[in-house]
Amino acid sequence: YYITSLAVLAAFVSDQIVEAWEAGVLFAMYICYVLFMLVNRPLNVWAYELTGTPLNKELREYVQEKRAASGKVEPENVAAETAPEDGAMKKPDEPPKPAKDNFMEHDKVVVKSPDEDEDHEPEDLAEKLADKIPGKEDSKGASMEDVDDDDDDDDEPDDFMERPDGTVSLIIWVLCLPVYIPIYYTLPWPRKGQKLYMVSFGLSLLWIGSFAFLLVWWTEIVAAIIGIPTIISGLTFLAAATSIPDAVSSMAVARKGQADMAVSSSVGSNIFDILVGLPVPWLIKHAIESGNNFIGVPIRSPYLMFYTCLLLGMVLGTVVSIMISGWKLSKFLGGCMAVLYIVFIVTCVLIEELQPAGLRTN
């Protein structure tokens, strides 16, 4: 869908004019994308069954929930149906196979002993802790109260208004104060049981929009003073600044074992930028200038069509790199991504500096 979005965008900007119906088509594609994601799991189950691929843990749980809700299978019998037959049971000394999905269970501890029956269910860590006396430490020196305290500490955000130690950290903190102060004193502080999360979400969007406007405005001023083309500043400074939050969120979920979510969040954010971030401002521009013989939003860069096609090539290179790395996030894959990004930036800079006539749109 991302490649299709890029192809449609390239076709619409080929004449350097974006009309209202073209912006509407892009936005309608995002609505179709959202509707498609609503039926994503049923389509995944259908595709897995069609190709004979075993379902991952998330899809297995989804199928079990659907069957239990429809009354076809009782919840207590779902495990019995999905369990392998006696002849297919693995031997006690056979090592477990690595999981194929990116799901991590933190509350299950499986203790395997030679005298243990194969049908023995995994023991729940929460039940083990519940049987202990509160405050009593286990063999590793951790108590149930300590576990609860650690969970509470992980949920509480850091107070970014506290003055840090160290010269470098202090300098960075002072430079960030113009952003910290309005956020700290206008957003409700997130706490457990608080019902103002929608207020925090709405105000966060307002502040992000305000900071993004200032970022673009000041970047254009600095680029004009230094003599850097607008397209180059957008491809480098603005692109890096707006992608840092995506990178941080992807790193956070990747460290928790959700590699699929890390990759999909990056792709999903780019689809949102193409199908919402571009057409919505274009539609607003058309609505404002509709009575002034306004033809369409002009595209100032004559090489935007080439850049879009180049981005399609980068997407193809990304898919090939993922296939070569065995569909796993690794250092090799990270190196391939870095090389592709460097190639893209160097190519764009050379195009803007050399101004080749053969690559112009018109």
N, C-alpha and C positions, 0 to 999 in steps of 0.2 A: 504493500500500500504506500510505503514511503517512496519507492521508486516511481510508482504511478503518479503520486503527487508532484514529484520533481518534473516528470515528463509533461504533465499538464501545465505546470508553471512555466516551463521553458517554451511551450507553444504559445502561451498567452503573452509573454513578454518579448516575443520575437519581433513584433512590429514597434516596440518601444512605447506602446500605449496600452494601458489597462482600462478597459471599459467596465461599466457597472455590471453587465451580465457575466463577464469573466470573473470578477470578484465574487459574484453570487455563486457561480459554479464551484469555486474553490471552497467557499464556506459550506455549501451543500455537501461537498465531499467529506468535510469533517463531521457533519451530522451523520452521514452514512457510516463513517468510521466508528462513531460512538455506538450507533445501533448494531454494527457488526460485533463490537466488543461485548455487547450485552449477551450475545449468543455464542461467545467465543468458546466457552467450555463444552457445550453440546457439540459444536463443530469439531473441537479437538477430539472428543470421544469418538465421534463418527470417523474421523480421519485415522485415529489409532486402530480402531476395529477394522477399517477397510484395508489397511496395510498390514494387519496382523502384529502390530507393535504392542508390547505390554504397556498397560497404563501406569503412569507414575503415581506417587502417593496422593497428590492433590486430586487427580482425576478419579482415582479409586474411591476416595472419600466422597467425592461429588456423586458418583454413580450409586454408592451405598445410601447416601442421603435421599436421592431421588427415588430409589426403589422402596426405601422405608416409608417415605411420604406417600407414595402411591398405593401402599398396602400390599404390593406383590411379594415382598420379603419382609419377614419380621426382623427388627433390629438385632435381636440376639442370634438370629440365624445367618446374618450376613457374613460373619467371620467364618462360619462353618462352610458356606458355599465357596468362599474365596480361598479356603485352605487347600493345599495340594493333597492328592491321595496318598495312601500309606506307601505305595510303591515309589512315589516321587519324592518322599521325604529325604532330606539330606542326612548323611551320616553324622554321628556326634563329633567325629574328629575332622569333619570337612570345614575349612575356613569359610566364614561368611563372605558373600559376594559384595563388592562395593555398591553403594546406592547409586541409582541412575538419575535421581532427581536432586534438586538443591534444597532439600528440607532437612532441618536439624531439630531433633527433639532434645530439649534440655531437662525434661523431668522424668526420663526413663533411664533406669539402670538395669541392665541385664547381667545377671551373675550366672555363669555357666559352670557346672561342676560335673565330674564323671558320673556321679550317682543321681544326677537330676534327670527327670523324665523329659522326653522331647516335647510333650504337650504342656509342660509347665509354662504358665504365662509370665511375662516380664513383671518384675516388682516395681511398683510406682514409688518414686522417690518421695513424693508428698506423703504417701501413706506411711512410709518408714519414719519420716520426720514427725508425723502426727502421733505415732505410737510412743515416741520418746517423751521424757519429761521436759517441759519448757525450760530452756536455759541450760539443759544438760548437753555437753559437748560430745560429738562422736569421735571416731578413731582419728579423724584428721583435724580435730580441734575446732570444728565449725558447729554452731548450734542453730536451732530453728529460728531463734530471734535474730541471729546474725544474718541468715539468709533473707529474712523479711526486710531487715534494714538495708541490705545491699540492693534489693529490688527497689526500695523506695528511693535510695540514693541515685539509682540509674534513671529513674523517672523524673527527678527534679532537675531542671535546667541550671546551668551555671549562671551566677550573678556577674554579668559582664561589666558592671559598673565598679567592681572592686579593683583597686589599683594593684597591678601585677608586680612581681619582683623581677629584677633584671633590667639592664639598660635598654636592650633591643625590644623586649616585650613592653616596656613602659613607653617607648617612642611610638610603637605601633598602636598602643592603646590610646595615646593622646591624639594621634592622627584619625582614629576611628570615633572619637568622641562626638563629632558633628552628626554621625549616624546613630551612635548609641543613645545619646540624650533624648531625642524625640521619640525613639522607639521605647525606651525604658519608662518614660513618663506618660505615654499615651496608650500603650497596649496593656490590657489586664495580664498580670503575671500568671502563667499556667500553673494550676495546682490540681491535685486529685479531687474529683467531685465538683469541680467548678463548672458552671453552666454558661460561661461567657466565651466559649471557644469560637462561636460564630462571629462574635464581635471582634475577637482577636484576628480571625481569618480575614474579615472585611477590612479592618484597619491595616493589616499587613499588606493587602493588595494595594491600598491607597499609597502607602509609604513606598512600596516597590515601584509603582508607577511614577511617583514623584522623583525618586532617586534615579530611575531609568531616564526620565526626561532630562534631568540635570547632567547625567552621564553623557548622553548623546550630544546635548548642547555644548558642553565644555570640550568634548572630544573634537567636535567640528571646529571650534575656535582655535584650539591648540594645533590641530592639523593644518588649518589655514595659515597660521603664523609660521609654522615650521616648513610648510610647502608640501605636505604629504597629501596625495589624492584622497578624496572622500571614500572611494571604494576600498582603498588599501587600509585606511583607519577602521573601516567597518569590518573588514575581513580579519583584522588582527586584534586591535585593542578592544573594540566593542564586542566582538565575538568571544574573546577570552573572558571578558568581564561578565558577560551574561551567561557563560557556560560554567563558571566556577560553582554556583549553587548546584547544578546538575552533577558535576563531578563529585562534590562533597556527599550528596545524597546517594549516588551510585557506590561510592566507597563504603558508606555506612552499611548499606544492605548487602554488599558483597562480603564484608567481614562477618556478617551473620550467616553466610552460606547461601544467600538468595542471589545467585549469579544471574538467573533468568530475569529477576526484577531489575538488577543493575543495568543489564543490556537493554531491556524493554523500556526503561525510563528514559534512556538517552534517545532511542528511536521515537518514542511517544512525544517527547518534548520537541523534537525537530518537526514531526508531523503537525503539532499544534502551532509552531511558528509559521509553517508554510500555509496551513489551511485556516488559521485564525489570526495570527499576528500580522499577516500581510493583507488579506482581503477585508478585514473589519475596518482598518483605517482607510482603505481605498473606498469602501462603501460610504463611510462617513464623509469623505471628501466629495464624493459624487452627490450625496444628499445636500451638502452645503452649497455646492456650485451648480446645482441642477438648473437654475434659472438664468445662468450666465453663458449660454451656448457652450457649456463645458463638454468637451469630447471625451476625455479620459485622463487618467493620471499618467503623466509622462515619466518614462524611465530614462534617466540621464546617462547611464553607462551604456555605451554601444557594444560592450563585450559581456553583458549580463547573460545573454543566451549561451555564450561559450562557457562562462563560469558555471551555469546550471548543468550543462552537459559534462563539464569536468567533475562536478559534484556527483553526477550519476556514475562516472568512472570510479570515483573514490568509494562509493557505496559498493560497487562490484568488487573492488579490491578488498574492502572490509569483509564481505561475505566469503571470498576466497581465503582470506587469512584465518577466519574462524574455522572454516572447513579443514585447513591444513593443521591447525592446532588441536583438532579433534573435538571441536565444540566445547572447549574449556578455556576459562580465563587463565592465562599464563603470562610469564614475562616475555615469551616469544611473541604472543599476540599483542601485548602492550608495545613492544618494539615495532611491530608492523604498523600499528596505529600511528605511532609517532612519525615513522617514515612517510606514511601516506599524508599526514598533516603537513610535514615539511615540504613535500612535493607540491601539494596544493597551494601553499602560501608562496613558495618560490615562483611557481608558474604564474600566479595572479600578479605578483609584483613585476615580473618580466613583461607580461602583457601590457600592464599599465605604463611601464616605462618605454617600451619599444613601439607601442601603438601600431601593431601590424594591421594593414588595411584588409587583408584577406579574411580576418576573423571578425570584422565588424558585422553587426546585424544588418545594417543598411549600406 
